[in-house]
Amino acid sequence: MTQSLQKLLRQTGLWRASSIDHDYKSVRSTGFRALDDELPGGGWPADGVTELLHDQYGIGEFRLLLPVLTQLSQELARWLLLVKPPYIPYPPALTQAGVDLAKVIISQPKTTSDYLWVLEKALASQSCSVVLCWPEDIHEKQIRRLQVAGKEGGCWGIMFRPEKVADQPSPAELRIRLRPGDSRQDNSQLIARILKRKGGWESTDLSIEFDDQLLRPTPDFSETHVEQPGCSPIFSQNKGDQQHTYSYEYQ
């Protein structure tokens, strides 16, 4: 194999069917056996772009990442960067989960060009372990640039996107669709389906069971929600005199 082809494979994340899982790096376990068993390398990827597709906030999409985010914040001297999250992270809940808040940075770029610039530079900087983003509109070529940047910087990029983009092509190495489980009364279940992965076809529905005992349904964001004693939200959003919260963790 020529050096130019080897460089292309390394920088873009292209892979050969004859080399499934060859030199595949994973950060560590997701914390959920059902998901680990289906992921190449047995865990979340260490770099490149992963897409989590869902149509509703607060169904467990962030709780799914908490085990690995906690480990990354505690074990690596790198930043956890959140780029323009739709809801404000709630420090007490993150601390309760074990996330080192000293490693967390939130960026709020005001324009689309600034947004993409922050993502690309952060992924390639070698100073972040993970970059989480919620792009409203992003094109295939832009995702490809971020995929390359993540490979160069050894950084994992996570995109939260609507489920409707599942039919659109994407350079992301891993795409997972997330839907709420049947346990809506306590939010203890999430249904995940891997739509794209290295070395495998689309998976069946995977039941992800949470053991943190969230004993209340997801609030309706159109109404004001009053925080209950003994609970803390992972995210909150202030709008005037109203505060909207979701993903409660019992203290």
Helices and strands as residue ranges (DSSP letters): H 3-12, G 17-19, H 33-36, G 40-42, E 48-53, H 66-75, E 79-83, E 88-89, H 91-97, G 101-103, E 104-107, H 112-124, E 128-133, H 140-153, E 156-161, G 163-167, E 174-180, E 189-196, E 206-209, E 231-239, E 242-250
